[in-house]
Amino acid sequence: MARRKINTLRIKIDGIEEIERRLTVVGLTYKSDATVRILQQGAKTLDARITLRAPRRTGRLKSGVVTASQLSTDYVPLTRKGKPISSNLRYPPRPGQVLVWESVFYGTFVERGRKRGGRSGYMRRRPYFRAAAREAKPTVQAFVLRRLERLINERWAAGWGRGV
């Protein structure tokens, strides 16, 4: 049995090392609830961009884009004639991790296409997931950094990190 390829994409935020150092000064880490909430909001922005770019035939690709973190998940299983057509994550998100994934099983086929000559038939590529993530990265990055900066300033003003 062949393993199903899953769309996996890791987004690294530039300048996060400096923010992470400043977070520790005010008593937070990237795994704290306040920072994960900010990352979750940034992931929701990414989720919205992917949903806009998803091809629409039945609408299941659009409704199958899901965001999850240690704090919350908006996963709702999709069904057709009582049978599930979307799958949940095998493992829950780790602390400090926010995931955006396509839960519909054929999302990978639409994204990457299929070759000619197989029993399953040819399908042309219609990249939407990676293209939308690449397109939204600067916006999400700026949003997350700005919100983390604001969180650090609020904690500093409240007396954290100054021994007060």
Buried (B, 14 or more C-beta within 10 A) or exposed (E): EEEEEEBEBEBEBEEBEEBBEBBEEBEBEBEBEBBBBBBBBBBBBBBEBBBEBBEEEEEBBBBBBBBBBBEEBEBEEBEEEEEEBBBBBEEEBEBBBBBBBBBBBBBBBBBBEBEEEEEEEEBEEBBBBBBBBEBBBEEBBEBBBEBBEEBBEEBBEEEBBEEE
